[in-house]
Amino acid sequence: MKKDFPDSSSGTPVLCLEKLTIGYGDNVVLKDVDFCVNPGDIVTVLGGSGCGKSTLLKAMIGLLPPTKGRIFLRGEEISGNVSGRALAETRKRIGVLFQSAALIGSLTIAENVALPIIEFSKAPPKMVHDIVRLKLEMVKLGGFGDYFPSDLSGGMKKRAGLARAMALDPEILFCDEPSSGLDPVTSAEMDQLLLELNESLGITMVVITHDLPSIMTISDWSIMLDRSVRGIIAKGPPDELQKSPDPRVHAFFHRQPTPED
């Protein structure tokens, strides 16, 4: 079933960005970014290199304060003049799969997944152990808890990072280039895992990616950023964006050279 395109008037979105401007000092990377994410949606953020995908992710997870505009999580503003304590509380409600998985090499996979549970909850050791086992089984890494990151393949590291991101049952999961560095088969397996988690748990996801097969496979809808306008040039389901008359959008979806500005 095709999902409705979300906006700030369609109930309470999980995530909503309003007129967001972000950058580094005087360098404005993105301006007037508006979009919302409804519960249970998988939204992909796409665009060419240097368009601001990573900068947008940093803003959404609280690592880069916006210059202007506001960010809401379940209707509660999480941008602007937010205290350190409030930001810590917000981070309990989100999960992040980093591009490199960002596992700590000196810890086992189980210890990596346990970190946020120990840090942000008062769960007793037996409960922590049970949660870690469940999360590893969820990403098809049951039995690998005693392994170290160096013992795992690239795809397994990504799945371990995903288990850690899901450790606290977040309201929304952010994934930064989940298929980056993976071969086509492993990339397809990661796409399928994200879909399974979305369907079985109803987890809302925002996925930063430029991988066309992934975009077409997992997206309920997409937003496309463009460096020349420092913002969004297209929104919608990817099968509709494929037919866009905008030459920049057409070039991206059909793997063609970007038209000259």
C-alpha positions as CSV (number, residue, x, y, z in Angstrom):
1,M,0.0,0.0,0.0
2,K,1.3,3.4,-1.0
3,K,1.9,5.6,2.0
4,D,0.8,9.2,2.2
5,F,3.5,11.8,1.8
6,P,4.0,13.3,5.3
7,D,3.8,16.9,6.4
8,S,3.5,18.7,9.7
9,S,-0.4,18.6,9.5
10,S,-0.7,14.8,9.2
11,G,-0.9,14.0,12.9
12,T,2.3,13.8,14.9
13,P,5.3,12.8,12.8
14,V,8.2,11.0,14.5
15,L,10.6,13.6,13.1
16,C,9.9,17.0,11.6
17,L,12.4,19.6,10.3
18,E,11.1,23.2,9.8
19,K,13.0,25.7,7.7
20,L,16.3,24.2,8.8
21,T,19.6,26.0,7.9
22,I,22.8,24.4,8.8
23,G,26.5,24.8,8.0
24,Y,29.9,25.5,9.4
25,G,30.6,29.1,10.4
26,D,29.8,31.3,7.4
27,N,29.6,28.3,5.1
28,V,25.9,27.5,4.7
29,V,25.5,23.9,3.5
30,L,21.7,23.6,3.5
31,K,19.0,26.2,3.9
32,D,15.2,26.1,4.5
33,V,15.1,22.3,4.7
34,D,11.5,21.1,5.4
35,F,10.3,17.6,5.8
36,C,8.6,15.2,8.2
37,V,8.8,11.5,8.8
38,N,5.7,9.5,9.7
39,P,5.7,6.5,12.1
40,G,6.9,3.3,10.4
41,D,8.2,5.0,7.3
42,I,11.6,4.4,5.7
43,V,12.8,7.7,4.2
44,T,16.0,7.9,2.1
45,V,18.1,11.0,1.9
46,L,20.0,11.1,-1.4
47,G,22.0,13.3,-3.7
48,G,25.5,13.6,-5.1
49,S,28.7,14.1,-3.2
50,G,29.0,17.3,-1.3
51,C,25.2,18.0,-1.3
52,G,24.9,18.0,2.5
53,K,23.7,14.5,3.4
54,S,26.2,13.9,6.2
55,T,25.7,17.5,7.5
56,L,22.0,17.0,7.6
57,L,22.5,13.7,9.5
58,K,24.7,15.5,12.1
59,A,22.0,18.0,12.7
60,M,19.2,15.4,13.0
61,I,21.2,13.4,15.7
62,G,22.2,16.5,17.6
63,L,25.9,16.7,16.7
64,L,25.5,20.0,14.7
65,P,23.2,22.8,16.0
66,P,21.2,24.4,13.2
67,T,21.8,28.1,12.4
68,K,18.1,28.6,11.9
69,G,15.0,26.5,12.0
70,R,13.8,23.8,14.3
71,I,13.8,20.0,14.7
72,F,11.0,18.1,16.4
73,L,11.0,14.5,17.7
74,R,7.4,13.4,18.4
75,G,6.4,17.0,18.6
76,E,9.0,18.0,21.1
77,E,11.7,20.5,19.9
78,I,15.2,19.0,20.2
79,S,17.1,21.9,18.5
80,G,18.0,25.3,19.6
81,N,19.1,26.1,23.1
82,V,18.8,22.6,24.5
83,S,20.5,21.6,27.8
84,G,23.1,18.9,27.9
85,R,20.7,16.8,30.0
86,A,17.9,17.2,27.5
87,L,20.2,16.3,24.6
88,A,21.2,13.1,26.5
89,E,17.6,12.2,27.0
90,T,17.0,12.8,23.2
91,R,19.8,10.5,22.3
92,K,18.2,7.7,24.3
93,R,15.3,7.9,21.8
94,I,17.3,7.6,18.6
95,G,19.6,5.0,17.2
96,V,22.4,5.6,14.8
97,L,24.2,3.1,12.5
98,F,27.4,4.9,11.5
99,Q,28.9,4.4,8.0
100,S,31.9,2.6,9.4
101,A,29.8,0.8,12.1
102,A,32.1,2.6,14.7
103,L,32.6,-0.5,16.8
104,I,35.2,-0.3,19.6
105,G,37.9,-2.7,18.6
106,S,39.0,-3.7,22.1
107,L,35.5,-4.8,23.1
108,T,33.6,-7.9,22.0
109,I,30.5,-7.6,19.9
110,A,28.3,-8.3,22.9
111,E,30.1,-5.6,24.9
112,N,29.7,-3.1,22.1
113,V,26.0,-3.7,22.0
114,A,25.7,-3.6,25.8
115,L,27.4,-0.1,26.0
116,P,24.3,2.1,25.4
117,I,22.2,-0.2,27.7
118,I,24.7,0.2,30.5
119,E,25.1,3.9,29.9
120,F,21.5,4.9,29.6
121,S,19.6,2.4,31.8
122,K,19.7,0.8,35.2
123,A,19.1,-2.7,33.8
124,P,20.7,-5.5,35.9
125,P,23.5,-7.6,34.3
126,K,21.2,-10.5,33.6
127,M,18.7,-8.3,31.7
128,V,21.6,-6.6,29.8
129,H,22.8,-10.0,28.8
130,D,19.4,-11.1,27.6
131,I,18.8,-7.8,25.6
132,V,22.2,-8.1,23.9
133,R,21.5,-11.7,22.9
134,L,18.1,-10.7,21.5
135,K,19.5,-7.8,19.5
136,L,22.3,-10.0,18.1
137,E,19.8,-12.6,17.0
138,M,17.6,-9.9,15.5
139,V,20.4,-9.0,13.1
140,K,21.4,-12.6,12.5
141,L,24.5,-12.6,14.6
142,G,23.4,-15.0,17.3
143,G,26.5,-16.9,18.6
144,F,28.9,-14.1,17.6
145,G,28.8,-12.1,20.9
146,D,32.2,-13.2,22.0
147,Y,33.9,-12.2,18.7
148,F,35.8,-9.0,18.3
149,P,35.2,-6.6,15.5
150,S,38.4,-7.6,13.8
151,D,37.0,-11.2,13.5
152,L,34.0,-10.1,11.4
153,S,33.5,-9.3,7.8
154,G,32.4,-5.9,6.6
155,G,28.7,-6.9,6.4
156,M,28.8,-8.5,9.9
157,K,30.3,-5.3,11.4
158,K,27.5,-3.3,9.9
159,R,25.0,-5.7,11.4
160,A,26.7,-5.5,14.8
161,G,26.5,-1.7,14.6
162,L,22.8,-2.1,13.7
163,A,22.3,-4.2,16.8
164,R,23.9,-1.6,19.0
165,A,21.8,1.2,17.4
166,M,18.7,-0.9,18.2
167,A,19.8,-1.7,21.8
168,L,17.5,0.9,23.5
169,D,14.5,0.3,21.2
170,P,14.7,3.8,19.6
171,E,11.8,5.7,18.2
172,I,13.7,6.4,15.1
173,L,16.8,4.8,13.5
174,F,19.3,6.8,11.4
175,C,21.5,4.8,9.0
176,D,24.5,6.5,7.4
177,E,25.3,4.7,4.1
178,P,24.5,1.2,5.4
179,S,25.5,-0.4,2.1
180,S,28.7,1.5,1.7
181,G,31.7,-0.7,1.1
182,L,29.7,-3.9,0.7
183,D,29.5,-6.2,-2.3
184,P,26.2,-6.3,-4.1
185,V,25.0,-9.5,-2.4
186,T,25.8,-8.3,1.1
187,S,24.3,-4.9,0.3
188,A,21.1,-6.6,-0.8
189,E,21.1,-8.6,2.5
190,M,21.4,-5.4,4.5
191,D,18.5,-3.9,2.6
192,Q,16.4,-7.0,3.4
193,L,17.4,-6.8,7.1
194,L,16.3,-3.2,7.3
195,L,13.0,-4.1,5.7
196,E,12.5,-7.0,8.0
197,L,13.1,-4.8,11.1
198,N,10.8,-2.1,9.7
199,E,8.0,-4.6,9.1
200,S,8.4,-6.7,12.3
201,L,9.0,-3.8,14.7
202,G,7.5,-0.9,13.0
203,I,10.7,1.0,13.4
204,T,10.9,4.4,11.6
205,M,14.1,4.9,9.6
206,V,16.0,7.7,7.9
207,V,18.6,6.3,5.6
208,I,21.4,8.4,4.1
209,T,22.4,6.8,0.9
210,H,23.4,7.2,-2.8
211,D,23.0,3.5,-3.6
212,L,20.3,3.3,-6.3
213,P,19.4,-0.4,-5.7
214,S,19.0,0.3,-2.0
215,I,16.9,3.4,-2.7
216,M,14.5,1.6,-5.0
217,T,14.3,-1.4,-2.6
218,I,13.7,0.1,0.9
219,S,12.3,3.6,0.4
220,D,8.7,4.6,1.2
221,W,9.7,8.0,-0.1
222,S,12.9,10.0,-0.7
223,I,14.2,13.5,-0.5
224,M,16.9,14.6,-2.8
225,L,19.5,17.3,-1.9
226,D,21.4,19.3,-4.4
227,R,24.6,21.3,-3.8
228,S,23.8,24.0,-6.3
229,V,20.6,25.1,-4.4
230,R,21.9,24.1,-1.0
231,G,18.6,22.3,-0.3
232,I,15.9,19.9,-1.4
233,I,15.1,19.7,-5.1
234,A,12.8,16.7,-5.0
235,K,10.5,14.7,-2.6
236,G,8.5,11.6,-3.3
237,P,8.5,7.9,-3.8
238,P,11.6,6.9,-5.8
239,D,9.7,5.3,-8.6
240,E,8.1,8.7,-9.2
241,L,11.4,10.6,-8.9
242,Q,12.8,8.4,-11.6
243,K,10.3,10.1,-14.0
244,S,11.1,13.7,-12.8
245,P,11.5,16.3,-15.5
246,D,14.2,18.0,-13.5
247,P,17.5,17.2,-15.3
248,R,19.4,16.9,-12.0
249,V,17.0,14.3,-10.6
250,H,16.9,12.4,-13.9
251,A,20.7,12.3,-14.1
252,F,20.9,10.9,-10.6
253,F,18.4,8.1,-11.1
254,H,19.6,7.2,-14.5
255,R,23.4,7.3,-13.6
256,Q,24.1,10.1,-16.1
257,P,26.6,13.0,-15.9
258,T,25.2,15.9,-13.9
259,P,24.0,18.7,-16.2
260,E,26.0,21.9,-16.1
261,D,24.4,24.6,-14.0
